[in-house]
Amino acid sequence: MKKMLTILLAGLTAASLLASCGSDTGSSSSSSAASTDSTASAEPANRLEEIKQKGVIVLATSPDFAPQEFEDISSGKPVYVGCDIDLANYIADYLGVELEVQAMDFQACQAAVSTGKADFSIAGYAYEEERAENYEVTDFFNVVRDEDGSRQVVIVPADKASEYQSPEDFAGKVIGCQNGSLQYTLTETQLPDAEIKLIDNLGSAILMVQNNKIDALACSGDQADIYVDKNEGIALADWEFEYASQGNIALIMKGETELVEEINKAIAEVNEQGLYQQWKEEATELALSLGIEVN
């Protein structure tokens, strides 16, 4: 009897030890799993890490500015194309992620970046000190010489073109400008005595000039040449803004320096290989084949 009791106690002790070991193993596994889950769900330290975690970079652009960005509907559904879109795709490939294009108006593009709804924006931006204060700006791309189209001009009624010889001649005049545009800044700084009228798009602004709703429209030289050529009753003012183009920039949320640095590396490759001008020529041909006016 004593022998049987001894054997029974020994069995219970062994079972207890095995249960204890099993409990420790489970605890260790649970701890390890929790640690793994914690690592996997770690918050990204910056926007660049967030983009790489998601596998997607979001571009805000205004696709009404061929050949930079416009819609190709030849396939039956809209596809965003243009040399800026080509650049954005190159940047996405460089980062090893997919590109998502979000279309919106020009002003909304900038707001999307500052609020974090988009990771970056490319929309024909010129460098401005105010932009550099409010956003991270990239290095330049699409660098052009003065004779290649950096003129900034004013469209006025044809019968009044010769009346505008100096900034003083615009005093008290109402000039249409897109909010946040280069032309807005130039008008504000070089024509301080003029009144700025915010406009949604250049097409409607041309009608406003023709119908004397505004006195003038500030516009890039390339765009102005096209509008003047295709519309009666308007002309370029004799006076032009003082401006020399350095090229275009992309906008990123302020403080996201890691993302800017990586995008600048991609832009450097594009500039070195002359890719942007190649894309621009191809996009111009595509736009013209679709019957879209180029700027």
C-alpha positions in Angstrom: 0.0 0.0 0.0 2.8 2.4 0.9 4.5 1.5 -2.3 1.4 2.3 -4.4 1.0 5.6 -2.5 4.6 6.5 -3.2 4.1 5.8 -7.0 0.9 7.8 -7.1 2.6 10.9 -5.4 5.5 10.6 -7.8 3.1 10.6 -10.8 1.2 13.6 -9.5 4.5 15.5 -9.0 5.7 14.7 -12.5 2.3 15.8 -14.0 2.5 19.1 -12.0 6.0 19.7 -13.3 4.9 19.1 -16.9 2.0 21.4 -16.5 4.3 24.1 -15.1 6.7 23.7 -18.1 3.8 23.8 -20.5 2.5 27.0 -18.9 5.9 28.6 -19.1 6.2 27.7 -22.8 2.7 29.2 -23.6 3.6 32.3 -21.7 6.8 32.7 -23.6 5.1 32.2 -26.9 2.4 34.7 -26.0 5.0 37.2 -24.9 6.9 36.7 -28.2 3.7 37.1 -30.2 2.8 40.3 -28.4 6.3 41.6 -29.0 6.0 40.8 -32.7 2.6 42.5 -33.0 3.9 45.5 -31.2 6.8 45.8 -33.7 4.6 45.3 -36.7 2.2 48.0 -35.6 4.9 50.5 -34.7 3.9 54.0 -35.8 6.0 55.4 -38.8 8.5 58.0 -37.7 7.8 60.3 -40.7 5.9 60.6 -43.9 8.5 58.7 -45.9 8.2 55.7 -43.6 4.4 55.9 -43.7 4.4 55.9 -47.6 6.7 52.9 -47.7 4.6 51.0 -45.1 1.4 51.7 -47.2 3.1 51.0 -50.5 1.4 54.1 -52.0 2.3 57.7 -52.5 -0.6 60.2 -53.1 -0.2 63.0 -55.6 -2.4 66.1 -55.7 -2.6 67.7 -59.1 -4.9 69.9 -61.2 -5.2 68.1 -64.6 -6.2 71.1 -66.7 -2.7 72.3 -67.7 -1.4 70.4 -70.7 1.3 69.2 -71.4 2.1 69.1 -67.6 -1.1 67.4 -66.4 -4.3 66.6 -68.3 -6.9 63.9 -69.0 -6.7 61.3 -71.8 -10.2 60.0 -72.4 -9.4 58.2 -75.7 -9.9 54.8 -74.0 -13.4 55.6 -72.8 -12.3 56.4 -69.2 -10.2 59.3 -68.0 -6.5 58.6 -67.5 -4.2 61.3 -66.0 -1.2 61.9 -68.2 1.4 64.6 -68.8 5.1 65.2 -68.1 4.3 66.0 -64.4 2.5 62.7 -64.1 5.5 61.0 -65.7 7.7 62.7 -63.1 5.4 61.6 -60.3 5.5 58.0 -61.6 9.3 58.1 -61.7 9.4 59.3 -58.1 7.0 56.5 -57.0 9.2 53.9 -58.8 12.3 55.4 -57.1 10.6 55.0 -53.7 9.4 51.5 -54.6 5.7 52.3 -54.2 2.6 52.8 -56.3 1.3 56.2 -57.4 -2.2 57.3 -56.6 -3.3 60.5 -58.4 -6.0 62.7 -56.8 -7.4 65.4 -59.2 -8.6 68.7 -57.8 -8.4 72.4 -58.5 -5.1 74.3 -58.2 -5.8 75.9 -54.8 -7.1 72.6 -53.4 -3.8 70.9 -54.3 -1.9 73.0 -51.9 -4.4 72.6 -49.2 -4.3 68.8 -49.6 -0.5 68.9 -49.0 -0.7 71.2 -45.9 -3.5 69.1 -44.3 -1.8 65.8 -45.1 -4.5 64.5 -47.5 -1.8 64.2 -50.2 1.8 63.3 -49.8 3.0 65.7 -52.4 1.8 68.0 -55.2 3.1 68.7 -58.7 1.0 71.3 -60.6 3.3 73.7 -62.5 4.5 75.4 -59.3 7.2 78.1 -59.6 9.4 78.8 -56.6 8.1 81.6 -54.3 9.4 82.6 -50.9 5.9 82.2 -49.4 5.7 78.7 -50.7 9.1 77.9 -49.2 7.9 79.2 -45.8 4.7 77.1 -45.8 5.9 73.9 -47.5 9.0 71.8 -48.1 9.9 72.5 -51.7 11.9 70.2 -53.9 14.9 71.0 -56.2 14.0 72.5 -59.6 12.9 70.5 -62.6 11.7 71.6 -66.0 14.4 74.3 -66.0 13.9 76.7 -69.0 15.8 79.6 -70.4 14.0 83.0 -70.6 13.4 82.7 -74.3 11.8 79.3 -73.8 8.7 80.5 -72.2 9.2 82.0 -68.8 7.4 85.3 -69.8 4.7 86.5 -67.5 2.3 88.9 -69.1 -1.1 90.6 -68.9 -4.1 90.0 -71.2 -6.2 93.1 -71.8 -8.9 94.2 -74.2 -7.3 94.6 -77.7 -8.2 98.3 -78.0 -6.5 99.1 -74.7 -3.2 97.2 -75.1 -1.1 100.3 -75.7 -2.5 102.0 -72.7 -0.4 99.8 -70.4 3.2 100.9 -70.5 4.2 100.8 -66.9 3.0 99.5 -63.5 1.4 102.8 -62.8 -1.0 102.4 -65.7 -2.6 99.4 -63.8 -3.5 101.6 -60.7 -7.1 101.0 -59.8 -7.6 98.3 -62.5 -9.1 94.9 -61.7 -6.7 92.0 -62.6 -7.8 88.4 -62.6 -5.4 85.9 -60.9 -5.6 82.3 -59.8 -5.2 82.1 -56.0 -1.8 80.8 -54.9 -0.4 81.1 -58.4 2.8 82.8 -59.5 0.8 85.4 -61.3 -1.0 86.3 -58.1 2.3 86.9 -56.4 3.7 88.9 -59.3 0.6 91.1 -59.4 0.6 91.6 -55.7 4.3 92.7 -55.6 4.7 94.5 -59.0 1.3 96.0 -59.4 0.4 97.0 -55.8 -2.1 99.6 -56.8 -4.2 97.2 -58.8 -7.2 95.2 -57.4 -6.9 91.4 -57.6 -9.9 89.4 -58.6 -9.6 85.7 -57.8 -10.6 83.4 -60.7 -11.3 79.7 -60.9 -9.9 79.0 -64.4 -8.3 80.9 -67.3 -11.0 80.1 -69.8 -13.7 81.8 -67.8 -11.3 84.7 -67.0 -10.8 85.3 -70.8 -14.6 85.8 -71.1 -14.5 88.2 -68.2 -11.9 90.3 -70.0 -13.9 90.2 -73.3 -17.1 91.3 -71.5 -15.3 94.0 -69.4 -16.0 92.2 -66.1 -12.3 92.6 -65.3 -9.7 94.9 -66.8 -7.0 92.4 -67.3 -5.8 88.8 -66.7 -2.3 87.9 -65.4 -1.1 84.9 -67.3 2.1 83.0 -68.4 3.4 84.0 -71.8 2.9 80.6 -73.4 -0.7 80.4 -72.3 -1.4 84.0 -73.2 -0.1 83.5 -76.7 -2.6 80.7 -77.3 -5.6 82.5 -75.8 -4.8 85.7 -77.8 -4.4 83.7 -81.0 -7.8 81.9 -80.6 -10.0 84.6 -79.1 -11.0 87.9 -80.6 -11.0 91.2 -78.8 -8.0 90.5 -76.5 -4.3 91.3 -76.7 -1.2 91.4 -74.6 -0.5 94.6 -72.7 2.8 96.3 -73.8 4.0 96.0 -70.3 5.2 92.6 -68.9 6.1 91.4 -65.4 9.8 91.2 -64.5 10.5 87.5 -64.1 13.1 84.9 -64.9 12.1 81.3 -64.5 14.2 78.8 -62.5 12.0 75.9 -63.4 9.3 74.1 -61.4 9.1 72.6 -57.9 7.0 70.0 -56.1 5.4 70.8 -52.7 5.5 68.5 -49.6 4.2 69.1 -46.1 6.4 71.3 -44.0 8.8 69.3 -41.8 8.9 66.2 -43.9 12.6 66.6 -44.8 13.2 62.9 -45.2 10.6 62.7 -48.0 12.0 65.8 -49.7 15.5 64.3 -49.7 14.4 61.1 -51.4 12.3 63.0 -54.0 15.2 65.3 -54.7 17.4 62.2 -55.5 14.8 61.1 -58.0 14.6 64.6 -59.5 18.4 64.7 -59.8 18.3 61.5 -61.9 15.6 63.0 -64.1 17.5 66.2 -64.6 20.8 64.4 -65.3 19.1 62.2 -68.0 17.1 65.0 -69.5 13.9 63.0 -69.0 11.5 65.8 -68.2 12.0 67.6 -71.5 11.6 64.2 -73.3 8.3 63.6 -71.4 7.2 67.1 -72.2 7.6 66.7 -75.9 5.7 63.4 -75.8 2.9 64.9 -73.7 2.6 67.8 -76.0 2.2 65.5 -79.0 -0.4 63.5 -77.2 -2.4 66.6 -76.1 -2.4 68.0 -79.6 -3.6 64.6 -81.0 -6.5 64.7 -78.5 -7.4 68.3 -79.5 -6.3 69.7 -76.2 -4.6 73.1 -76.1 -1.1 73.1 -74.7 0.3 75.8 -72.4 
